[in-house]
Amino acid sequence: MANRETVGVILAAGEGHRMGAISSHYAKVMLPVCNRPLIAMHLEILATMGIRRVVIVVGHNASRVIETVASWRPAGLHVEFVEQAERLGIAHALFLTYPQVERHNLVVILGDTHFIPLDLTAGLDLLGNAGRNGTAAVLSVRRVRDPEMIRRECTVQLDDEGKLVRIREKPVTPFNDIKPCGIYFFSPAIFDAIDMTPPSALRGEVEITDAIQSLVDSGGAVRCARTVLWDRNINYPGDILLSNLVELQRRHLVRLVGRECDLHPESSLQETVLGNRVRIDAPAHFVRSLVLDDTVVDQHGDFVDCVVGPGFAVPDCLTTEWADTPDGFRGA
């Protein structure tokens, strides 16, 4: 369990331009997974680990994110906020928390990622109390079947003792089948590493992967731990749809209907999540779909692999194969 020296950090400033019309209704960290916002799940992860203090970096739609946190904050969890006025990357967002977190160990969560936890304390155990075991950072990782997932994110090379040698973002050729996930366990040394890392040529930002490599190059021991069973970085409508379907499978549900919904008697739901205050006024049929809060559907027809919201529908957006879903889920 986390000790009193460990502080949680949630990076929640992203805008979500690639989400299309969905981004006008939701900041990325507020996107719903089985009718719970992503950030509520992150707060629960931290609270389950025994963390009692969290710093959240906000930016886009900050006031609504703060309101959402107030509604979903677990009892006993103290939350503070820091604003990232300019979107200058993950490492910059983390660096902004330095005055609040001082010299504490950190558990850092990327707010735009959906996680199914496995062993949340493994990273803390490796990091140890205030880094006294010599470990400067621990990365959450899991093995994946599809190398394209690693090409989209990053790859890690480990030595025979399991310590990180190299980390590379968006590799053409991955080192192996190990994919880092968006939960990090950092000693305070990460701030010195960020400070010494130049902006990347890719985006002109200090990349968190480059800062981790700087940590390794300066002699810091970085290890890996399998703390999550599954994760999905939410970039496109199909990603949030897949996360909802995986959660349905995990809960052994064929559908989930939110509060204050009104369904046409001839409508049907199959592997579908309905948000709150949804009205289905026509004999519409939903298969593998997500209907967002406050949506009214007044047209006949079939909605397959769709995300439907107030005044819009994103059809046929579930392009991801189920091969990556956890063992015991469909297609695994």
N, C-alpha and C positions, 0 to 999 in steps of 0.2 A: 504494500500500500504506500501511497505518497506520504512523505513526512511533511512537517510544517514548512520546510524550506522549498517546497516545490510549488510553482505557480503555473496555472494553465493560461495559454494564450490561444485565442481563436482569431484567425485572419479572415475578416468578413467584409472587406471593402470592395469586392468585385462587382462589376456592373452586369456582365452576362450578355454582351452584344450578340453573341451567336445563338441566343435563345429566341430571337425574333420577337413576335408579339408578346410572348410570355414575360419578357423583361420589363414591359410597361406596367405589369401588375405585381411582379415579385422581384426583390433583390435575390441574388442567387442563394444566399444563406436562408432565405425564407421559403424556398421551394418546398412543397409538401411531399413527404414520403409516408404513405398510408395516413394522411391527414395530420402529420406532425411536421413542423418545419425542420429543415436540416439542422439549424442552429440549436434547436431544442434537443436533438439527439446528441450533438456535440457536448452540450452542457451536462447531459446525463452521463456520457462517457467519462468526463472529467470528475464528476461527483462520485461515480462508481469507483474510481481510482483512489478516492480519499482526498482529492484536492478540494480546498475550501476557498481559494481565491483565484479569480479569473480576470484577465485583461483582454478585452475584445477590441480589435482594430476595425473601425467602421469607416465608410466613405459614401458610396452610392446609397441613396435612400436611408441615410443614417437614422433619422428620427423613427422610421417604421421598424428598423432593425432593433433599436433600443426598446420600443414598445413591445415587440415580440419577445425579446429577452425577459422583460418584466413579467410577461404573462406565463412564461415557461420555465423560469429559473427554479432549479431545485431548492428546497428548503436548506438553509445553512450555507449556501454558496454565495460568497461576496463577489460582485461583479463591478468592474471599472471599465471605462471606455476611453479610447484614444482615436482621434480622427486622422486619417490619411487624406490630406487635402488634394494631393496629386497622386495618380496611379503610377507609381514608380517601381512596382514589383514586390514580390514576396519578401525578399531580404530587407528592402526598405521599410516595409510595413512592420516587420519584426523589430527592426532597429528602433522604430518609434516608441516601442514599449520599454526601452532601457530605463528611463527615469522611474517607471512604476515597478519594474521587476527587480531593479538593483542587481545584486549578485546571486540571485536564487537560481536553482535548477528550474528548467522549463519543460512542460509538455505543450508542444505547438501543434495545433490542428488547422489544416486548410479547410476553411468554411464551406467551400464549394464542392466538397467530396462527401459521398455517402459511404459509411463504414458499417460492416457487420463485425462486431468485436469478437476476438478469440481469447487472447490472454493479455489484458490491458496492463498488467503489472510487470510483464517480462522486460520491457524497456526500462522501467524504473529500477528494477533489480540489477540490470546490467550497468546502468549509470551510477548507481550507488549514492550514498549520502554526500552531496556537494562534490561529486567527482573524485572522491578520495581513492577510488580503486584505479585511477588513471584513465578511465574512459571519458572522453570529452563529449561524445554524442552517440546516440543510438538511433538508427533509422528503422522504421517499420517496413517490412518487406513481405512479399509472398511470391510463390512460383505461379507462373501463368503459362497457358498452353499456346497462346497466340503471340508471336514476337512483335506483331504490329502494335500491340498495346504498349510494349516497351519502347518502340520507335516513337510513339506519340508522346511519351513521358521521359523516362530516363533509365539508364542502365548502370549497374554497379559491378565492380570487379573486386573480389575478396582474396586475401592470402590464405595460406593453409590453416591459420589460426582463426579465421573468420573475421579478420579486421579489414576494413575498407582500404583499398589501394587507389582505385580510381572511380569517379562518378562522372557520367557524361549525359548531358541533356539531349533529347531527341536524336539518338544515335542512328546512323544508317545500318550498322551491324551491331546488335546487342552483344554484350560480353557473355551472356548466359540467359537462363529463363527466369531470373530473379527480378521482380519489379518493385521498386520502392513505392510505398503508399504515403498518403498525406498526413501521417502523424509522426512527429519528431520528438526526441528526448534530448535536450541540449543542456550542457553545463554553461556557465557564463562565458566560457571561451568563445562561444559562437559570435558574440558581439565584436570581439577583437578580429575574428576572421572576416566578418562582414566589412569592418572598417578598412581592412587591408586588401579587399578584393575590388579590382577595377570593374566598371560596367562592361557588359558583354557586347560584342559586335552585333549579336542577333537582334537585341531590342534596345540597347543603350541603357539597360538596367543592371543592377547587381543581382545576379541570379542566385537563388539559394543553393543550387547545386554547385556553383562556382565557389560560394562561401564555404561549403562543406569540404570541397577539394582544398581550399586554402587552409582549413583546419587540419586536414591530413598532412599537407605539405609542411606545415609548421610543427609537426610532431605530435599532434593530437590523435589519440586512438579513437576511431569511429567504428562501431560495431553495428550489427543488424539483428533484429528480432522479429519473429512472426507474431505480431500483436493483433492482427485482424484476419478474419476468415475471408473477407471479400471487401473490395472497395470499388467505387465508380466515380471518376471525376466528372462533374456535371458541366458540360460545355454546350450541348445541343438538346433539343426537345426529346430526342430518342433516349438520351442518357437518364433524364428524370423519369421517363416512362419505364425504362428497364429497371430502375431502382424500385419503383412501386411494384412492378411485377415480381421481382425477386423477394420483396418483403411479403407480398401475398403468399408466394410459395413457402416462404419460411414459416408463416403463421398457419399454413394449411387452410387457406381461405380461397374461395372461388370469386368472391367479390367483397367489397367493403363500401358501405354507404354512410356518409357523414351525417351531421345533425341537420334537422329541419329541411329534409329533402322531400320532394313531391314527385313521384314517378307515375307516368302514364301506365295504366293497367296492361297495355299490350307491349310495353317496352321490355327489354331484357338486358341482363348484365352477365358477361362471362369473362373472368379474369380481368376485372375492371374495378377501379377505385373512383368513387364519387366523393367530391369534396363536400363542404358544408353549404347549406342553402341552395342546393342545385334543384332546378325544375326541369323535368322531362315532360313536355307537353304534347309529344307526338309518339307514335309507336316506333321509336328508334331502337336499334339493336347495337350494343357495344361489345366488342371483343378485343381483349388485350389493350385497353384504353385507360386514360386518365382524364377525368373531368374536374376542372378546377373550381374553387369556391365561387358562388354567386353566378354560376352559368345557367342560362336558360336555353334549352334545346327545343325548338318548335318545328323542326322539319323531320319528315320521314327518312328512313334510310339506314344503312349499315355504317357504323364507325368502327373500323378495324385498324389496330396499331396506331391509334390517334391520341393526341393531346388536344383537348377541347377546352376553351376558356370563354369568358364573356365577349362575344362578338367575333370569335375566330376559332379556327380548327386547323391543326397541323396534321395532315393525313399521312399514313404510311411512313411514319418516322421511326419505327422500330426496325432498324437495319442490322443491329448487333446480333450475332449468333449467341445462342445460349451456352455455348461450349465453355465459357469462362465462369459460369455460375457455380456456386459451391457444391461439393459432393452431396448428393441427396436431393438436389434441386433438379428440375426438368432439364434434360439435355446434358447433365454432367456425366 
